[in-house]
């Protein structure tokens, strides 16, 4: 039974890594579509989100199957429950990447981000890409030192999110109402993306360190 | 064992109803704080969110305990997994009510919503209150006819969300950049709140009708 369970867990872990790699690709491409006004790329990100959704469903079914067949208890049970939560968080990160791509597509052939906010979004997209990349690495290596890098990346996103408010509220802001709206929502999507990355990082850290009491308290809304 | 399991399930169901009632109270009070500029009320909503968070943790622990002690399979297992998902969604609805209250508090003694958007937010808050109330009723009665009312309430919110874009993009809009940002984010919070209500409604419907295949596919991002 133990070998089957361990094989199932490995399978579930591989599924999470696969989801995370797709999220990483989605946010990176969404950022390029946004900043360079690439319509086809935006389209591709939007179309590929269903693949992340499909993986989530597959992974959830696998988790439910393991719970039913193996009836794990204690730590093993919490590992499976945590996997369910992480897959739901990764799915949501995929949605947020899709939302960024949708804004890019909606403004095409114009750029959604005006010149005055471009640098901020170049940086915020870079930080989001880092969060996603480190999340994939953390999921595949279980090296909890990566969690600190994810938290640091999220801090950068939070600061840049604040910068977008400062920019749109500045007397120098010459953006249209549409640009103010787009910048506000885009920054919010990235900010949530970072929060979710931190949520995954904390859950994995709890899995590795075994501090499951804390895991239960891991906020999705950090 | 069966009686213990049924008693545990009832306990979990009661916990979900309690969470939902708190969410209902939070969104209603947050709307009043927002529209009438009531600082103390905003403060109260923000302070009381931790109670929803505490209930979520308690409920999750109870679900994990039931899984460990009872090792449910088939439908029973899916009921517990669905309860875990609903508690996480209700917790998020509580966060969104808190975000509305935070905007109200941040602008005090001014009103965050300018006159030109007031009517829309009166209506959107009413629709969100309806979604929350029907969600509590659905959780306590399992009367799936209520799910249609929740979907209809969410449709109203989505339409009003679109109205806020039309308003802020209209040449008649005289709001400041701060007001444009606030209206954009507030409408987004309400829109997500409605989506989450629909997600709960669908999950409960699947529980009652037994269509668990569909449940797994219930989108959080409807």
Interface residues (C-beta under 8 A of the other chain):
Chain A: X53 X57 X60 X61 X64 X67 X68 X71 X73 X74 X77 X78 X81 X84 X85 X88 X91 X92 X95 X165 X168 X169 X173 X177 X178 X180 X181 X184 X185 X188 X216 X217 X219 X220 X221
Chain B: X53 X57 X60 X61 X64 X67 X68 X71 X73 X74 X77 X78 X81 X84 X85 X88 X91 X92 X95 X165 X168 X169 X173 X177 X178 X180 X181 X184 X185 X188 X216 X217 X219 X220 X221
